[in-house]
């Protein structure tokens, strides 16, 4: 049992050489492994062996740290997709809007939200593409952080461009995935985001935040 769990945490698969590489073949780097490896292993073991979820976003630890420094009690966050990150953002921001299209996961997050008594979350379940992608446009103040980590990613990136406040961050998670020659929606979303990054003239840190390289 332990061996199978460690294999799942550490070993690669047909998409990546190891868990220390992304699907594009990039090595995460020894500094990140030494700094974040123990936390990543502990979190993975807790989830796979004990079915316990750590109260942190399922994002690279470098990005979690950056978001922690970026968010303030006045921040507004929009998530396409939801999870542990939803509660984490809600504990640090003024308001969080999150949309989910997978009912079992939506219901699981709803229970966690109720358990924590979160009051600053607008949480929607919908399986209709138009309602999913357009979620958040009624919030006229816009958002400081928009995370695209669910369905219809290319459409969500285009929508997010309209909703992002000046100085805000638009983050596309898992952009190392779907690297087969045929590409897919993820590659289209990444292409849109690269074009936006050039237009916005983002800083190196913000540009890095647009693309996820690995789970560290």
Secondary structure, 3 states (H helix, E strand, C coil): CHHHHHHHHHECCCCCCECCECCCCCECCHHHHHHHHHHHHHHHHHHHHHCCCCCCCCCCHHHHHHHHHHCCCCCEEEEECCCHHHHHHHCCCCEEEEEECCHHHHHHHHHHHHHHCCCCEEEEECCCHHHHHHCCCCCCCCEEEEEECCCCHHHHHHHHHHHEEEEEEEEECCCCCCCCCCCCHHHHHHHHHHHHHHHHCCCHHHHHHCECCCCC
